[in-house]
Amino acid sequence: MEQQPYGWRPFNDGGSVGWMGSQGGTIVRDEDFADQLRLTYEADESRSFHAVTCTVTGWLMHHRFFDDAEDAHAAFDAMKPALESLRGQLREGGPRSPVEARSGGPLLAEFISRFP
């Protein structure tokens, strides 16, 4: 299997592609990084629906919506390095205390505002 940029690889060895995603579209692309980050792109061309969901295990699940596949694929790729950077600033698996959760808040908010 060819290694993806930034160490990303198909989630579940590509087994999720073709299934229904969390937003009701068909999963077209689904990748993870170090079992801590995940990006899922799902689409439904019948309603011009394109969604990218990014997850940081224990910290964040964020959905973005697009009008076309080109924009969705571009966003998918653009978020990879930003997610890796975010992961490097947060405790793996999620916060272990309320103080830790609060300290991660501004980092998560900055990511969400950068990728609305």
N, C-alpha and C positions, 0 to 999 in steps of 0.2 A: 504494500500500500504506500502510495506516495505521501510524503510528509507535507502538510499544509503550511503556509506562511505563519510565523510566530508560534509554531508548535501546535497549531490547531489541527484537529482531526475529526472525521465524521463521528457524530454521537452514536453510540451503540452500533459501531461499525456500519453505519448507514441504514440500520434497521427501522428508523423512525420515518424515513422519507416515504411519502405516499400516504401516511396516516393523517388523520384529522388533528390539527393543532389546537392549542388552547383558545384561539380566537375564532375557530370555526372554519378556517381554510385548510387546504392540503399542504402538508409540510413538503417544501421543495428543497430546502437546505437546512442542515442541523449539525452544528459543530460544537465541540467542547475543548477546553484547555485545562489540563491537569486535574480533571474531575472537580474543578471549582468554578469554572466559567462556562457559560453555554449561550450560544446564539442560535435562534431558530427563525427561519424565514418561512412563512406560509402564504399561500395565495389562493384566490378564487377569481379567476378571470371573468366568470359570469357576472360578477358584481364589481369588477375593477378594484378588487380588494387585495392589498399587500400589507403584511404585518411582519415586523421583526421584534422578537422578544429576546431580551438579554437578561441573564441571571448570574448573580454572584451568590454562590451557595451560602445560605444563612444571613445574607445581607439585603439582597435586592432582586426584584423581578420588575422589569420595566418594559412596556410595550410601546412601539412606535408604528405609525400607520402611514402608508404611502399610496399614491395614485397609480404608480406604474412599477414594473419589475426592475427597470434600470435604476431608479432611485433607491429601491429597496436593497438591491444587491450592492450598490455603492455605499449605502449606510451600514450594511452588514460588515463590509470590509473595513470601513472607517472606524467602527467601534472596537475592533479587535485590539489595537495597541492601547486605546484608552482603558478598556476593561482590564488588560494586563497590568497597567499602571495602577489602577484602582485596587486590584487584588493585592498588589505589593504593599499597599498602605493599610490593609485591613487584616484582622486575625482570620486565619483560615477556618472556614466552617461557621463563622458567625461570632457575634459578641458573647462574652461570658459574664458580663455584668451590665447593669444599667449605665454606669459611667462609660464603659467601653462602647456601648450602643450610641450614646449621645456624642461621643467623640467621633464616631464614624458618620454621623448625620451630615455635617458640612461637606464631607467628601462625596457622599451619595448625592446630595443636593447639587453640587457642582457638576457631577456627571450628568444628571437628569437635565439640568439647564443647558448643558452643552449639546445634549442629544435629546431634544424635546419630542 
